[in-house]
Amino acid sequence: MTTKKATFGAGCFWGVEAAFRQVDGVTATRVGYAGGTLDNPTYEDVCSHTTGHAEVVEVTYDPDRVSYDDLLHVFWRKHDPTQLNRQGWDIGDNYRSVIFAHDDEQRDAAGKSKELEQANRRAPIVTQIEPAQTFYEAEDYHQQYLEKRGRSSCTPQLARAS
């Protein structure tokens, strides 16, 4: 089996990770930090808003079972991409909407997907599309956080989204 990676930032990584873990063809997920300037940041570093990192989910998937476009669909449905540097009560650059593309194919697909999604929105989509950067795995207690607590979502929007 050949796998690929995709990396998405869509607010607090707990609910986003839970959503991707439910997708058939996703073989693994890890939450962590990407897009900043500090090597090996901690959660406290990222929450200080001085490192530039976003909370992200790294998705490992089998492209024979799920397409990158399908993952993008999940991404758009699990957050509000029109909110700049926030999702609901969570405010800060670490909660920004961002797609880290691992190759040109992902970058192009993300750009086309963003254009299609914008046609369904009144407010401008603020999602950034950037080249994938170093992924720093978050502390163990953040991994599968909601599942460890018997929950599938951390917000009503995530629970309702399809």
PyMOL commands that set and color helices and strands:
alter all, ss='L'
color gray80, all
select helices_A, chain A and resi 13-21+43-47+68-77+93-95+104-118+140-142+145-148+156-160
alter helices_A, ss='H'
color red, helices_A
select strands_A, chain A and resi 4-10+26-34+54-61+86-87+90-91+97-101+128-131+136-137
alter strands_A, ss='S'
color yellow, strands_A
deselect
rebuild
show_as cartoon
